[in-house]
Amino acid sequence: MKLEPEMWDALDEICRREQITLHEVCSLVAERHRGNNLTAAMRVFILGYFRVAATEAGHSSAGHGRPSAPRRRPALAVAAD
């Protein structure tokens, strides 16, 4: 499976937080995904995991969603291709 380094880092973090192995995560995703593209299913899993984990407090501390507040640099940067 070919993933970007950031996706591997995210998977490592998920494994650490959930106290499971990378093999266990991959097996879970492989059992539940539809279609034949496991790499895409893994990206969707990672996105879903962190979307569920996102909180209003986290958004506030990162400066998201407060247009009246002074603009701060976003916590997440998009890498240029």
N, CA, C and O atoms as CSV, one atom per row, in Angstrom:
chain,resi,resn,atom,element,x,y,z
A,1,MET,N,N,0.858,-1.166,0.000
A,1,MET,CA,C,0.000,0.000,0.000
A,1,MET,C,C,0.906,1.231,0.000
A,1,MET,O,O,1.825,1.344,0.811
A,2,LYS,N,N,0.628,2.139,-0.918
A,2,LYS,CA,C,1.443,3.337,-1.045
A,2,LYS,C,C,0.659,4.529,-0.504
A,2,LYS,O,O,-0.376,4.907,-1.051
A,3,LEU,N,N,1.170,5.115,0.585
A,3,LEU,CA,C,0.567,6.297,1.195
A,3,LEU,C,C,1.615,7.382,1.348
A,3,LEU,O,O,2.813,7.105,1.384
A,4,GLU,N,N,1.158,8.605,1.437
A,4,GLU,CA,C,2.038,9.728,1.677
A,4,GLU,C,C,2.608,9.627,3.099
A,4,GLU,O,O,1.980,9.029,3.972
A,5,PRO,N,N,3.788,10.205,3.336
A,5,PRO,CA,C,4.389,10.151,4.676
A,5,PRO,C,C,3.454,10.671,5.772
A,5,PRO,O,O,3.445,10.145,6.885
A,6,GLU,N,N,2.674,11.696,5.457
A,6,GLU,CA,C,1.742,12.247,6.444
A,6,GLU,C,C,0.648,11.244,6.816
A,6,GLU,O,O,0.188,11.209,7.957
A,7,MET,N,N,0.239,10.435,5.845
A,7,MET,CA,C,-0.766,9.409,6.121
A,7,MET,C,C,-0.185,8.310,7.004
A,7,MET,O,O,-0.866,7.811,7.900
A,8,TRP,N,N,1.060,7.933,6.761
A,8,TRP,CA,C,1.710,6.952,7.628
A,8,TRP,C,C,1.847,7.503,9.044
A,8,TRP,O,O,1.639,6.786,10.023
A,9,ASP,N,N,2.198,8.785,9.144
A,9,ASP,CA,C,2.292,9.412,10.471
A,9,ASP,C,C,0.938,9.386,11.172
A,9,ASP,O,O,0.860,9.119,12.371
A,10,ALA,N,N,-0.122,9.662,10.425
A,10,ALA,CA,C,-1.471,9.639,11.000
A,10,ALA,C,C,-1.831,8.229,11.463
A,10,ALA,O,O,-2.414,8.057,12.534
A,11,LEU,N,N,-1.487,7.222,10.662
A,11,LEU,CA,C,-1.750,5.843,11.064
A,11,LEU,C,C,-0.975,5.476,12.322
A,11,LEU,O,O,-1.505,4.806,13.209
A,12,ASP,N,N,0.268,5.909,12.399
A,12,ASP,CA,C,1.062,5.661,13.605
A,12,ASP,C,C,0.404,6.296,14.826
A,12,ASP,O,O,0.362,5.695,15.900
A,13,GLU,N,N,-0.107,7.511,14.657
A,13,GLU,CA,C,-0.768,8.188,15.765
A,13,GLU,C,C,-2.049,7.452,16.181
A,13,GLU,O,O,-2.322,7.298,17.372
A,14,ILE,N,N,-2.816,7.008,15.210
A,14,ILE,CA,C,-4.032,6.247,15.513
A,14,ILE,C,C,-3.669,4.986,16.295
A,14,ILE,O,O,-4.313,4.667,17.295
A,15,CYS,N,N,-2.660,4.283,15.851
A,15,CYS,CA,C,-2.238,3.061,16.544
A,15,CYS,C,C,-1.805,3.367,17.978
A,15,CYS,O,O,-2.146,2.629,18.903
A,16,ARG,N,N,-1.074,4.428,18.157
A,16,ARG,CA,C,-0.618,4.806,19.494
A,16,ARG,C,C,-1.806,5.148,20.381
A,16,ARG,O,O,-1.901,4.671,21.512
A,17,ARG,N,N,-2.719,5.982,19.861
A,17,ARG,CA,C,-3.884,6.403,20.651
A,17,ARG,C,C,-4.795,5.236,21.002
A,17,ARG,O,O,-5.319,5.173,22.114
A,18,GLU,N,N,-4.988,4.324,20.077
A,18,GLU,CA,C,-5.922,3.218,20.273
A,18,GLU,C,C,-5.243,1.970,20.843
A,18,GLU,O,O,-5.907,0.986,21.166
A,19,GLN,N,N,-3.931,2.022,20.959
A,19,GLN,CA,C,-3.137,0.905,21.484
A,19,GLN,C,C,-3.398,-0.383,20.700
A,19,GLN,O,O,-3.659,-1.446,21.264
A,20,ILE,N,N,-3.315,-0.237,19.372
A,20,ILE,CA,C,-3.438,-1.383,18.480
A,20,ILE,C,C,-2.287,-1.334,17.479
A,20,ILE,O,O,-1.624,-0.308,17.327
A,21,THR,N,N,-2.063,-2.442,16.809
A,21,THR,CA,C,-0.967,-2.493,15.844
A,21,THR,C,C,-1.422,-1.981,14.477
A,21,THR,O,O,-2.616,-1.921,14.186
A,22,LEU,N,N,-0.469,-1.623,13.666
A,22,LEU,CA,C,-0.755,-1.203,12.302
A,22,LEU,C,C,-1.441,-2.340,11.545
A,22,LEU,O,O,-2.360,-2.103,10.762
A,23,HIS,N,N,-1.001,-3.551,11.777
A,23,HIS,CA,C,-1.617,-4.714,11.140
A,23,HIS,C,C,-3.103,-4.805,11.505
A,23,HIS,O,O,-3.935,-5.092,10.644
A,24,GLU,N,N,-3.435,-4.564,12.769
A,24,GLU,CA,C,-4.830,-4.623,13.195
A,24,GLU,C,C,-5.674,-3.558,12.505
A,24,GLU,O,O,-6.803,-3.828,12.097
A,25,VAL,N,N,-5.130,-2.348,12.375
A,25,VAL,CA,C,-5.862,-1.272,11.685
A,25,VAL,C,C,-6.075,-1.642,10.222
A,25,VAL,O,O,-7.183,-1.523,9.699
A,26,CYS,N,N,-5.020,-2.087,9.571
A,26,CYS,CA,C,-5.130,-2.450,8.150
A,26,CYS,C,C,-6.127,-3.591,7.950
A,26,CYS,O,O,-6.906,-3.572,6.997
A,27,SER,N,N,-6.108,-4.565,8.828
A,27,SER,CA,C,-7.053,-5.686,8.729
A,27,SER,C,C,-8.490,-5.211,8.903
A,27,SER,O,O,-9.383,-5.648,8.177
A,28,LEU,N,N,-8.713,-4.322,9.859
A,28,LEU,CA,C,-10.048,-3.778,10.098
A,28,LEU,C,C,-10.561,-3.039,8.867
A,28,LEU,O,O,-11.699,-3.245,8.446
A,29,VAL,N,N,-9.725,-2.181,8.293
A,29,VAL,CA,C,-10.121,-1.415,7.110
A,29,VAL,C,C,-10.347,-2.360,5.931
A,29,VAL,O,O,-11.313,-2.195,5.186
A,30,ALA,N,N,-9.476,-3.337,5.754
A,30,ALA,CA,C,-9.607,-4.283,4.639
A,30,ALA,C,C,-10.910,-5.076,4.734
A,30,ALA,O,O,-11.542,-5.357,3.716
A,31,GLU,N,N,-11.311,-5.435,5.949
A,31,GLU,CA,C,-12.548,-6.198,6.137
A,31,GLU,C,C,-13.784,-5.365,5.834
A,31,GLU,O,O,-14.789,-5.894,5.357
A,32,ARG,N,N,-13.718,-4.071,6.106
A,32,ARG,CA,C,-14.911,-3.227,6.023
A,32,ARG,C,C,-15.025,-2.405,4.739
A,32,ARG,O,O,-16.110,-1.907,4.436
A,33,HIS,N,N,-13.952,-2.249,3.983
A,33,HIS,CA,C,-14.051,-1.354,2.818
A,33,HIS,C,C,-14.781,-2.030,1.670
A,33,HIS,O,O,-14.806,-3.253,1.534
A,34,ARG,N,N,-15.370,-1.175,0.858
A,34,ARG,CA,C,-16.062,-1.647,-0.341
A,34,ARG,C,C,-15.210,-1.300,-1.545
A,34,ARG,O,O,-14.612,-0.226,-1.600
A,35,GLY,N,N,-15.155,-2.170,-2.472
A,35,GLY,CA,C,-14.351,-1.931,-3.665
A,35,GLY,C,C,-13.004,-2.620,-3.537
A,35,GLY,O,O,-12.786,-3.434,-2.640
A,36,ASN,N,N,-12.109,-2.279,-4.448
A,36,ASN,CA,C,-10.828,-2.966,-4.457
A,36,ASN,C,C,-9.643,-2.045,-4.210
A,36,ASN,O,O,-8.500,-2.465,-4.387
A,37,ASN,N,N,-9.882,-0.804,-3.808
A,37,ASN,CA,C,-8.781,0.124,-3.595
A,37,ASN,C,C,-8.554,0.326,-2.099
A,37,ASN,O,O,-9.141,1.215,-1.482
A,38,LEU,N,N,-7.696,-0.512,-1.530
A,38,LEU,CA,C,-7.416,-0.456,-0.103
A,38,LEU,C,C,-6.727,0.855,0.286
A,38,LEU,O,O,-6.973,1.376,1.374
A,39,THR,N,N,-5.887,1.383,-0.566
A,39,THR,CA,C,-5.204,2.640,-0.260
A,39,THR,C,C,-6.212,3.769,-0.089
A,39,THR,O,O,-6.115,4.548,0.859
A,40,ALA,N,N,-7.168,3.862,-0.991
A,40,ALA,CA,C,-8.208,4.893,-0.866
A,40,ALA,C,C,-9.038,4.667,0.391
A,40,ALA,O,O,-9.378,5.622,1.089
A,41,ALA,N,N,-9.366,3.409,0.684
A,41,ALA,CA,C,-10.133,3.101,1.890
A,41,ALA,C,C,-9.370,3.507,3.147
A,41,ALA,O,O,-9.969,3.977,4.115
A,42,MET,N,N,-8.064,3.329,3.133
A,42,MET,CA,C,-7.243,3.713,4.281
A,42,MET,C,C,-7.253,5.233,4.466
A,42,MET,O,O,-7.339,5.719,5.594
A,43,ARG,N,N,-7.167,5.977,3.376
A,43,ARG,CA,C,-7.225,7.447,3.468
A,43,ARG,C,C,-8.570,7.903,4.040
A,43,ARG,O,O,-8.620,8.807,4.875
A,44,VAL,N,N,-9.656,7.274,3.588
A,44,VAL,CA,C,-10.987,7.610,4.085
A,44,VAL,C,C,-11.089,7.276,5.573
A,44,VAL,O,O,-11.670,8.045,6.339
A,45,PHE,N,N,-10.537,6.150,5.984
A,45,PHE,CA,C,-10.535,5.775,7.395
A,45,PHE,C,C,-9.798,6.813,8.236
A,45,PHE,O,O,-10.297,7.239,9.278
A,46,ILE,N,N,-8.620,7.218,7.788
A,46,ILE,CA,C,-7.825,8.201,8.529
A,46,ILE,C,C,-8.593,9.511,8.652
A,46,ILE,O,O,-8.676,10.087,9.736
A,47,LEU,N,N,-9.150,9.977,7.550
A,47,LEU,CA,C,-9.925,11.211,7.572
A,47,LEU,C,C,-11.090,11.090,8.541
A,47,LEU,O,O,-11.316,11.984,9.357
A,48,GLY,N,N,-11.822,10.005,8.459
A,48,GLY,CA,C,-12.960,9.802,9.344
A,48,GLY,C,C,-12.563,9.750,10.802
A,48,GLY,O,O,-13.261,10.296,11.656
A,49,TYR,N,N,-11.452,9.102,11.096
A,49,TYR,CA,C,-10.979,9.003,12.478
A,49,TYR,C,C,-10.730,10.389,13.063
A,49,TYR,O,O,-11.179,10.700,14.167
A,50,PHE,N,N,-10.018,11.207,12.320
A,50,PHE,CA,C,-9.676,12.532,12.848
A,50,PHE,C,C,-10.851,13.499,12.793
A,50,PHE,O,O,-10.906,14.433,13.594
A,51,ARG,N,N,-11.782,13.307,11.883
A,51,ARG,CA,C,-12.994,14.139,11.881
A,51,ARG,C,C,-13.825,13.870,13.122
A,51,ARG,O,O,-14.351,14.800,13.734
A,52,VAL,N,N,-13.944,12.614,13.495
A,52,VAL,CA,C,-14.695,12.272,14.703
A,52,VAL,C,C,-13.980,12.825,15.932
A,52,VAL,O,O,-14.623,13.249,16.892
A,53,ALA,N,N,-12.655,12.819,15.900
A,53,ALA,CA,C,-11.876,13.278,17.047
A,53,ALA,C,C,-11.839,14.803,17.173
A,53,ALA,O,O,-11.495,15.329,18.232
A,54,ALA,N,N,-12.191,15.512,16.103
A,54,ALA,CA,C,-12.134,16.977,16.135
A,54,ALA,C,C,-13.203,17.524,17.081
A,54,ALA,O,O,-14.327,17.024,17.122
A,55,THR,N,N,-12.836,18.555,17.836
A,55,THR,CA,C,-13.776,19.180,18.768
A,55,THR,C,C,-13.819,20.680,18.528
A,55,THR,O,O,-12.923,21.241,17.898
A,56,GLU,N,N,-14.852,21.321,19.028
A,56,GLU,CA,C,-14.931,22.781,18.928
A,56,GLU,C,C,-13.763,23.438,19.649
A,56,GLU,O,O,-13.221,24.435,19.173
A,57,ALA,N,N,-13.375,22.888,20.790
A,57,ALA,CA,C,-12.243,23.447,21.537
A,57,ALA,C,C,-10.963,23.387,20.703
A,57,ALA,O,O,-10.160,24.320,20.712
A,58,GLY,N,N,-10.787,22.288,19.991
A,58,GLY,CA,C,-9.609,22.160,19.134
A,58,GLY,C,C,-9.616,23.176,18.008
A,58,GLY,O,O,-8.578,23.749,17.678
A,59,HIS,N,N,-10.776,23.400,17.420
A,59,HIS,CA,C,-10.883,24.391,16.350
A,59,HIS,C,C,-10.609,25.797,16.891
A,59,HIS,O,O,-9.924,26.593,16.248
A,60,SER,N,N,-11.136,26.089,18.049
A,60,SER,CA,C,-10.924,27.416,18.639
A,60,SER,C,C,-9.455,27.668,18.927
A,60,SER,O,O,-8.942,28.749,18.639
A,61,SER,N,N,-8.776,26.684,19.491
A,61,SER,CA,C,-7.361,26.877,19.820
A,61,SER,C,C,-6.497,27.003,18.567
A,61,SER,O,O,-5.415,27.588,18.615
A,62,ALA,N,N,-6.973,26.455,17.447
A,62,ALA,CA,C,-6.234,26.577,16.184
A,62,ALA,C,C,-6.604,27.844,15.422
A,62,ALA,O,O,-5.997,28.158,14.398
A,63,GLY,N,N,-7.604,28.572,15.924
A,63,GLY,CA,C,-8.008,29.809,15.263
A,63,GLY,C,C,-9.007,29.602,14.146
A,63,GLY,O,O,-9.165,30.481,13.298
A,64,HIS,N,N,-9.683,28.472,14.118
A,64,HIS,CA,C,-10.667,28.189,13.075
A,64,HIS,C,C,-12.038,28.714,13.483
A,64,HIS,O,O,-12.372,28.725,14.667
A,65,GLY,N,N,-12.820,29.143,12.522
A,65,GLY,CA,C,-14.215,29.456,12.750
A,65,GLY,C,C,-14.498,30.716,13.539
A,65,GLY,O,O,-15.589,30.859,14.091
A,66,ARG,N,N,-13.541,31.640,13.610
A,66,ARG,CA,C,-13.762,32.887,14.343
A,66,ARG,C,C,-13.411,34.065,13.436
A,66,ARG,O,O,-12.353,34.673,13.597
A,67,PRO,N,N,-14.277,34.391,12.495
A,67,PRO,CA,C,-13.939,35.453,11.541
A,67,PRO,C,C,-13.764,36.816,12.200
A,67,PRO,O,O,-13.042,37.654,11.660
A,68,SER,N,N,-14.394,37.073,13.347
A,68,SER,CA,C,-14.253,38.378,13.987
A,68,SER,C,C,-12.957,38.492,14.782
A,68,SER,O,O,-12.533,39.599,15.116
A,69,ALA,N,N,-12.330,37.371,15.086
A,69,ALA,CA,C,-11.074,37.391,15.827
A,69,ALA,C,C,-9.926,37.687,14.866
A,69,ALA,O,O,-10.043,37.449,13.664
A,70,PRO,N,N,-8.826,38.201,15.391
A,70,PRO,CA,C,-7.666,38.426,14.510
A,70,PRO,C,C,-7.248,37.130,13.843
A,70,PRO,O,O,-7.191,36.080,14.484
A,71,ARG,N,N,-6.957,37.208,12.555
A,71,ARG,CA,C,-6.600,36.011,11.792
A,71,ARG,C,C,-5.228,35.513,12.221
A,71,ARG,O,O,-4.255,36.268,12.240
A,72,ARG,N,N,-5.167,34.254,12.557
A,72,ARG,CA,C,-3.896,33.617,12.870
A,72,ARG,C,C,-3.588,32.633,11.767
A,72,ARG,O,O,-4.477,32.185,11.042
A,73,ARG,N,N,-2.344,32.312,11.655
A,73,ARG,CA,C,-1.942,31.315,10.667
A,73,ARG,C,C,-2.572,29.973,11.033
A,73,ARG,O,O,-2.507,29.572,12.195
A,74,PRO,N,N,-3.183,29.266,10.073
A,74,PRO,CA,C,-3.796,27.974,10.374
A,74,PRO,C,C,-2.768,26.987,10.929
A,74,PRO,O,O,-1.593,27.025,10.564
A,75,ALA,N,N,-3.228,26.109,11.810
A,75,ALA,CA,C,-2.357,25.104,12.400
A,75,ALA,C,C,-1.894,24.081,11.363
A,75,ALA,O,O,-0.808,23.514,11.485
A,76,LEU,N,N,-2.715,23.850,10.350
A,76,LEU,CA,C,-2.370,22.878,9.318
A,76,LEU,C,C,-1.929,23.586,8.059
A,76,LEU,O,O,-2.636,24.461,7.560
A,77,ALA,N,N,-0.796,23.230,7.548
A,77,ALA,CA,C,-0.297,23.822,6.320
A,77,ALA,C,C,-0.482,22.838,5.174
A,77,ALA,O,O,-0.351,21.629,5.362
A,78,VAL,N,N,-0.779,23.341,4.018
A,78,VAL,CA,C,-0.901,22.506,2.825
A,78,VAL,C,C,0.411,22.553,2.085
A,78,VAL,O,O,0.911,23.627,1.750
A,79,ALA,N,N,0.966,21.391,1.830
A,79,ALA,CA,C,2.250,21.318,1.134
A,79,ALA,C,C,2.058,21.624,-0.339
A,79,ALA,O,O,1.094,21.177,-0.960
A,80,ALA,N,N,2.976,22.383,-0.884
A,80,ALA,CA,C,2.942,22.701,-2.314
A,80,ALA,C,C,3.503,21.530,-3.108
A,80,ALA,O,O,4.480,20.901,-2.700
A,81,ASP,N,N,2.884,21.249,-4.230
A,81,ASP,CA,C,3.374,20.152,-5.086
A,81,ASP,C,C,4.498,20.621,-5.949
A,81,ASP,O,O,5.038,19.843,-6.735
